[in-house]
Amino acid sequence: MGINIVLVEPEIPQNTGNIARTCAATGSSLHLVKPLGFSVNSKYLKRAGLDYWDLLDISYYDSFEELVSKYPNSKFFYSTTKARNTYTDMKFEDDCFLVFGKETAGLPEELLNANKETAMRIPMIQNKDARSLNLSNAVAIIAYEALRQIGFTNLV
């Protein structure tokens, strides 16, 4: 089956394109929550995703609540720099959803507060100038850990 990558209000087309390419190469589904900070016809989005767009399972939602209501029995994990748990503390499962916020602000505080047990971070040095990793890098790191935990289903 695989995993699902959720981008909540992504702002940078190149990041979304890179993430789309990662999803296509891993068989992961991509879920984009509006508003998007770019047009899906953006040349930057298409260039970053190369010729992988036809391999991609992609869905669009008007709100995060719409996505959650479509998958009420699914397990959601939330990426943030503010979590107590690291991504390696999580027990990912087949068909889980990995949720990432917009580049400039991350996920809403109320969403993180309501999901502390499944909020996760990637360990980094403590430095006010190194606030976070690039979104597409963070997605790749966590996605591959989730895929490893579920046995790299359908990957060779």
C-alpha positions in Angstrom: 0.0 0.0 0.0 2.4 2.7 1.1 2.2 6.1 2.8 0.5 9.4 2.2 2.3 12.8 2.2 0.2 15.8 3.1 1.4 19.4 2.5 -0.8 22.0 4.3 -0.7 25.3 2.4 2.7 24.8 0.6 4.2 28.1 -0.6 7.2 27.2 -2.8 6.6 25.4 -6.1 10.1 24.0 -6.3 9.6 22.2 -2.9 6.3 20.8 -3.9 7.8 19.6 -7.2 10.6 17.9 -5.4 8.2 16.3 -3.0 6.0 15.2 -5.9 9.0 13.5 -7.4 9.8 11.7 -4.1 6.2 10.6 -4.0 6.2 9.3 -7.5 9.5 7.4 -6.9 8.2 5.8 -3.7 4.6 5.1 -4.7 3.4 7.5 -2.0 0.2 9.5 -2.5 0.5 13.3 -2.3 -2.3 15.4 -0.7 -2.2 19.2 -1.1 -4.3 21.3 1.2 -5.3 24.8 -0.2 -4.6 27.6 -0.4 -1.5 26.8 -2.4 1.1 29.6 -2.7 1.5 29.0 -6.4 -0.4 27.8 -9.5 -0.3 24.1 -10.2 0.6 25.1 -13.7 3.7 26.8 -12.5 6.8 26.2 -14.6 8.9 25.9 -11.4 6.5 23.2 -10.0 6.6 21.2 -13.3 10.4 21.6 -13.7 11.1 20.4 -10.1 8.8 17.4 -10.7 10.4 16.6 -14.0 8.5 14.1 -16.1 7.1 12.3 -13.0 3.7 14.0 -12.9 2.0 11.1 -14.7 3.3 8.7 -12.1 1.8 10.6 -9.2 -1.3 10.0 -7.2 -2.3 13.5 -6.2 -5.4 14.9 -4.5 -6.4 18.5 -3.6 -8.5 19.6 -0.6 -10.0 22.9 0.4 -9.1 22.4 4.1 -7.3 20.0 6.3 -10.6 19.1 7.9 -11.9 17.9 4.5 -8.9 15.6 4.2 -9.3 14.2 7.8 -13.0 13.6 7.2 -12.3 11.6 4.1 -9.9 9.3 6.0 -11.5 9.1 9.6 -9.8 5.8 10.5 -6.3 6.7 9.4 -3.3 7.4 11.5 -1.9 11.0 11.1 1.6 12.1 12.1 2.5 15.8 12.3 6.0 17.2 11.5 7.1 20.2 13.4 10.3 21.7 14.9 8.4 22.0 18.3 7.6 18.4 19.1 9.0 16.4 22.0 9.2 13.1 20.0 11.5 12.6 17.1 10.4 10.9 13.9 12.3 7.8 14.9 10.1 7.5 18.0 7.0 7.1 15.9 5.5 3.7 14.9 4.4 4.3 11.4 2.0 2.0 9.7 0.8 1.2 6.2 -1.4 3.9 4.7 -0.5 6.5 7.4 -0.5 10.2 6.7 2.6 12.3 7.2 1.6 15.9 7.6 3.8 18.9 6.9 3.1 22.6 7.2 3.9 25.6 5.0 7.5 26.7 4.7 7.2 30.0 6.5 5.0 29.0 9.5 4.7 25.2 9.8 1.5 23.6 11.0 -1.0 25.6 13.1 -0.3 25.5 16.8 -3.8 24.3 17.7 -3.4 21.3 15.4 0.0 20.4 17.0 -1.4 20.9 20.6 -4.3 18.5 19.8 -1.9 15.8 18.4 1.1 15.9 20.8 1.6 12.2 20.8 1.9 12.0 17.0 3.8 15.2 16.5 7.4 14.6 15.6 10.6 16.5 14.8 13.9 15.9 13.1 16.8 16.4 15.5 18.9 19.4 14.7 21.5 21.6 16.4 20.2 24.3 18.7 20.9 27.6 16.9 18.5 30.5 16.3 19.8 30.9 12.8 19.3 27.2 11.8 15.5 27.1 12.4 14.5 24.2 10.2 15.4 22.0 7.3 14.1 22.6 3.7 10.6 21.2 3.4 11.4 18.7 0.6 14.4 17.4 2.6 12.3 17.0 5.8 9.6 15.1 3.8 12.3 12.7 2.3 13.8 12.0 5.7 10.6 11.1 7.4 9.0 9.4 4.4 11.9 7.0 4.1 11.8 6.2 7.8 8.1 5.4 7.5 8.7 3.3 4.4 11.5 1.5 6.1 9.3 0.7 9.1 6.6 -0.8 6.8 9.1 -2.9 5.0 9.6 -0.8 1.8 6.3 -2.2 0.5 6.3 -2.3 -3.3 9.9 -0.8 -3.5 12.9 -2.6 -5.0 
